[in-house]
Amino acid sequence: IYLFGNIRFPHDSPIKKLSNTRKVLGALSLAFAVYLMSGFRYNADMESFTPLKLLSGLAPPVGYSWVYPKNCPQNLNCFHDFSEGQAYAKKVNKPILLDFTGYACVNCRKMEEHVWPTKSVYKQIRDDYVLISLYVDDKTELSEEDQVVVQKPGGGTRTLRKTGQKWQHFQTTYFNNNSQPYYVLLSPDGRLLNNPVPYTPDEQDYAAFLKCGKSNFDQLQAN
């Protein structure tokens, strides 16, 4: 509105004619404002707002909304502790989707906002898996009994003092990987169901990854 001259501050001189540059900037600003407003569309399936693809990983995810706060992405049920999640997976006899993620991970947010909600993926995660999201940059202090000294892969030792350090060590030790996002499909007793995958922006590829893991789990059950 200011760029179009409809608002004027006390120190501004009157605008007799809008320059082409000001018109273009005003039009771009208006278009961007409309785009931002489209992010307030309500998604009934996810019980949250609709994420904006251009701002994915830059603006906070819609799950952090004060209006529709969620503890897990896309209103899914999840665990943030491996032992708790594994115990639940054994109870309901479902495979595990182990999600190594981070609060500061841009590609993690892109997956959660634009791949997980798709029809070919969302139903599989919700119905076929127990989701365990482990944040490797979680700064929460571990209890004293959990602050253990461990061997570093490159030699030497370190003391795990933060929750994120615990999950980072867990990922490095058992899966020989330290990148996020990193997705691992496991049976409830901890057996690998297929090859883990990193950032996978193609929804069909990710859906096939989940379907393969479920099929292998069903085969294990049959045997």
C-alpha positions as CSV (number, residue, x, y, z in Angstrom):
1,I,0.0,0.0,0.0
2,Y,2.9,2.3,0.8
3,L,4.6,1.6,-2.5
4,F,1.4,2.5,-4.4
5,G,1.3,5.9,-2.5
6,N,-1.9,5.2,-0.6
7,I,0.0,5.6,2.7
8,R,2.3,8.6,3.3
9,F,4.6,9.2,6.3
10,P,5.0,12.8,7.8
11,H,8.5,13.2,6.2
12,D,7.4,12.0,2.8
13,S,6.8,14.5,0.0
14,P,3.6,14.1,-2.0
15,I,3.8,11.7,-4.9
16,K,2.6,13.3,-8.2
17,K,3.3,10.2,-10.4
18,L,4.3,6.6,-9.6
19,S,7.5,5.5,-11.3
20,N,7.6,2.2,-13.2
21,T,10.0,0.8,-10.7
22,R,7.7,1.6,-7.8
23,K,4.8,0.1,-9.6
24,V,6.7,-3.1,-10.3
25,L,7.9,-3.4,-6.6
26,G,4.3,-2.7,-5.4
27,A,2.9,-5.4,-7.7
28,L,5.6,-7.9,-6.5
29,S,4.9,-7.1,-2.9
30,L,1.2,-7.5,-3.4
31,A,1.7,-10.9,-5.1
32,F,3.9,-12.1,-2.3
33,A,1.4,-11.0,0.3
34,V,-1.3,-13.0,-1.5
35,Y,1.0,-16.0,-1.6
36,L,1.6,-15.7,2.2
37,M,-2.1,-15.5,2.8
38,S,-2.6,-18.8,0.9
39,G,-0.7,-20.5,3.7
40,F,-3.7,-20.0,6.0
41,R,-5.7,-22.5,4.0
42,Y,-6.9,-25.2,6.4
43,N,-6.0,-28.8,5.6
44,A,-8.7,-31.0,7.2
45,D,-6.7,-34.3,6.7
46,M,-3.6,-32.9,8.6
47,E,-5.7,-30.7,10.9
48,S,-3.3,-27.9,10.2
49,F,-2.5,-25.1,7.8
50,T,-1.3,-25.8,4.2
51,P,2.5,-25.4,4.0
52,L,4.1,-23.1,1.4
53,K,6.6,-24.8,-0.8
54,L,8.7,-21.7,-1.6
55,L,9.3,-21.1,2.1
56,S,9.9,-24.7,3.1
57,G,12.8,-24.9,5.6
58,L,13.0,-21.1,5.8
59,A,9.8,-20.2,7.7
60,P,8.8,-22.4,10.7
61,P,6.8,-25.5,9.7
62,V,3.0,-25.3,10.0
63,G,3.2,-27.8,12.8
64,Y,4.7,-25.1,15.0
65,S,1.5,-23.0,14.6
66,W,0.1,-21.5,17.8
67,V,-3.3,-22.2,16.4
68,Y,-2.8,-25.9,15.5
69,P,0.3,-27.0,17.5
70,K,1.5,-30.6,16.8
71,N,4.1,-32.7,18.6
72,C,4.7,-34.7,15.4
73,P,4.7,-33.7,11.8
74,Q,1.4,-33.7,9.9
75,N,-0.6,-34.7,12.9
76,L,0.9,-38.2,12.8
77,N,1.5,-40.2,16.0
78,C,5.2,-40.5,16.8
79,F,7.7,-41.3,19.5
80,H,10.9,-39.3,20.3
81,D,12.6,-42.1,22.3
82,F,13.7,-45.3,20.5
83,S,13.1,-47.7,23.4
84,E,9.5,-46.4,23.9
85,G,8.8,-46.5,20.2
86,Q,10.2,-50.0,19.8
87,A,8.2,-51.3,22.8
88,Y,5.0,-49.9,21.2
89,A,5.9,-51.5,17.8
90,K,6.2,-54.9,19.5
91,K,2.9,-54.4,21.2
92,V,1.0,-53.5,18.0
93,N,3.2,-55.8,15.8
94,K,4.1,-53.1,13.3
95,P,7.4,-52.2,11.6
96,I,9.3,-49.1,12.6
97,L,10.0,-46.0,10.5
98,L,13.1,-44.6,12.2
99,D,13.4,-40.9,11.3
100,F,16.8,-39.3,12.1
101,T,16.0,-35.6,11.9
102,G,17.0,-32.3,13.4
103,Y,15.3,-29.0,14.4
104,A,17.7,-27.1,12.1
105,C,17.5,-29.5,9.2
106,V,16.0,-27.8,6.1
107,N,15.6,-31.0,4.1
108,C,13.9,-32.7,7.0
109,R,11.2,-30.0,6.9
110,K,10.8,-30.3,3.1
111,M,10.2,-34.1,3.5
112,E,7.7,-33.6,6.4
113,E,5.8,-30.8,4.6
114,H,5.8,-31.9,1.0
115,V,6.4,-35.7,0.8
116,W,4.9,-37.1,3.9
117,P,1.4,-35.5,3.3
118,T,1.0,-37.0,-0.2
119,K,-1.6,-39.7,-0.7
120,S,0.9,-42.4,-1.6
121,V,3.0,-41.8,1.5
122,Y,0.8,-40.4,4.3
123,K,-1.5,-43.4,4.6
124,Q,1.4,-45.8,4.7
125,I,3.2,-43.9,7.5
126,R,-0.1,-43.5,9.5
127,D,-1.4,-47.1,9.1
128,D,1.5,-49.4,8.5
129,Y,4.4,-48.0,10.6
130,V,5.3,-46.8,14.1
131,L,7.1,-43.5,13.6
132,I,10.1,-42.7,15.8
133,S,11.6,-39.3,15.2
134,L,15.0,-38.8,16.8
135,Y,16.4,-35.2,16.8
136,V,20.1,-35.2,16.7
137,D,20.4,-31.6,17.7
138,D,18.1,-31.8,20.8
139,K,19.8,-29.8,23.5
140,T,17.9,-31.4,26.4
141,E,20.2,-32.6,29.1
142,L,20.3,-36.3,29.7
143,S,19.9,-37.6,33.3
144,E,23.1,-38.3,35.1
145,E,22.7,-42.1,34.7
146,D,22.3,-41.7,30.9
147,Q,25.4,-39.5,30.6
148,V,27.7,-42.3,29.5
149,V,31.2,-42.3,28.0
150,V,31.3,-43.9,24.5
151,Q,33.9,-44.7,21.9
152,K,34.1,-42.3,19.0
153,P,34.2,-43.9,15.5
154,G,37.5,-42.2,14.7
155,G,39.1,-43.2,18.0
156,G,39.0,-41.7,21.5
157,T,36.0,-41.3,23.8
158,R,33.3,-38.7,24.4
159,T,30.6,-38.2,27.1
160,L,27.0,-38.0,25.9
161,R,25.5,-35.2,27.8
162,K,22.6,-34.1,25.5
163,T,19.7,-36.1,24.1
164,G,20.7,-35.1,20.5
165,Q,24.2,-36.5,21.1
166,K,22.7,-39.8,22.2
167,W,20.7,-40.1,19.0
168,Q,23.6,-38.9,16.9
169,H,25.9,-41.6,18.4
170,F,23.1,-44.2,18.0
171,Q,22.8,-43.3,14.2
172,T,26.6,-43.4,13.7
173,T,27.2,-46.6,15.6
174,Y,24.4,-48.7,14.2
175,F,23.9,-47.3,10.7
176,N,27.3,-45.9,9.9
177,N,25.7,-42.6,8.8
178,N,25.6,-39.1,10.3
179,S,23.4,-37.1,7.8
180,Q,19.8,-36.0,8.2
181,P,17.2,-36.8,7.2
182,Y,17.9,-40.5,7.3
183,Y,15.1,-43.0,7.2
184,V,15.5,-46.6,8.4
185,L,12.8,-49.3,8.3
186,L,13.1,-51.9,11.1
187,S,11.1,-54.9,12.3
188,P,10.0,-54.5,16.0
189,D,12.9,-56.7,17.1
190,G,15.4,-54.4,15.3
191,R,16.0,-56.2,12.0
192,L,16.7,-54.1,8.9
193,L,13.8,-54.4,6.4
194,N,15.6,-52.8,3.4
195,N,18.3,-50.3,2.6
196,P,17.9,-46.9,4.5
197,V,17.5,-43.8,2.4
198,P,18.5,-40.1,2.9
199,Y,16.6,-37.1,1.6
200,T,14.2,-38.4,-1.0
201,P,12.1,-35.6,-2.5
202,D,10.3,-37.8,-5.1
203,E,7.1,-39.0,-3.5
204,Q,6.9,-42.1,-5.7
205,D,10.4,-43.2,-4.7
206,Y,9.7,-42.7,-1.0
207,A,6.3,-44.5,-1.3
208,A,8.1,-47.4,-3.0
209,F,10.7,-47.4,-0.1
210,L,7.9,-47.7,2.5
211,K,6.0,-50.3,0.5
212,C,9.1,-52.4,0.1
213,G,9.8,-52.4,3.8
214,K,6.2,-53.3,4.7
215,S,6.3,-56.2,2.1
216,N,9.5,-57.5,3.6
217,F,8.0,-57.3,7.1
218,D,5.0,-59.2,6.0
219,Q,7.2,-61.9,4.5
220,L,9.1,-62.2,7.8
221,Q,5.8,-62.6,9.6
222,A,4.7,-65.3,7.2
223,N,8.0,-67.2,7.7
